[in-house]
Amino acid sequence: MSSGPNALLSVLDAHIAYGKVEAVRAASLDVADNEIVTIIGANGAGKTTLLNAIMGILPVTGRMTFAGQDLARLEIEDRVASGLSLVPEHRELFGAMNVEDNLRLGAFRIAKAAAATSLERVYALFPRLKERRRQLAGTLSGGEQQMLAMGRALMGAPKLLMLDEPSLGLAPIIVADIFRTIGELRTSGVSVLLVEQNAQAALQIADRAYVMELGEFILNGPAKDVAADARVAASYLGFA
């Protein structure tokens, strides 16, 4: 079920190019309040490109709105201030700073009291970060670094958290923890747009799903219906 015209995020007919090469064509999607939406597809399909365009990192033609605002009118900082946040694939942490200082950087736009509240929420969501709060970010394990990247993004109390390949390079037990946490975000009032090559894990926690191939959405719908599609099962879930 689509979230329709009252969507928190709405992307309509997006076209994104690198020079003369069109990486994303005629892409339309929406995300509602308290909803998890996933975009699945092979490496190079255009998933990261679309997230970067929504965040304002790449130019795009088409119409994109967030929380009722035309994103074309907003710089990256304004998109963050309006409640849009991206956890990039490579996390981009400050390795020479400790965990807590990295987290506090995510709250630089909000009041000190609100930042303190956000910090406690992040520590409740990721108890391991509280244990490691004085440890340098660069010395954390891959899973802990992913938790820190997510925690930093959540410090600013976003309405929509966009996650780019959060399971990349992580052990299965850590992936399970990360995805369980993503599922819990819905109950705390945070919507999620999840780009993920681990289609099976993504489809298990998502409400709706989009399948992207060669820069275009070829299928979308309730996650359980997308998971049951024969082509998706054969191409992304490892069985025919």
Buried (B, 14 or more C-beta within 10 A) or exposed (E): EBBEEEBBBBBEEBBBBEEEEBBBBEBBBBBBBBBBBBBBBBEEBBBBBBBBBBBBBBEBEBBBBBBEBEBEEBEEEEBBEBBBBBBBBEBEBBEEBBBBBBBBBBBEEBEEEBBEBBBEBBBEBBEBBBEBBEBBBEEBEEBBBBBBBBBBBBBBBBBBBBBBBBBBEBEEEBBEBBBEBBBEBBEEEBBBBBBBBBBBBBBBBBBBBBBBBEBBBEBBBBBEBBBEBEEBBEBBBEEE
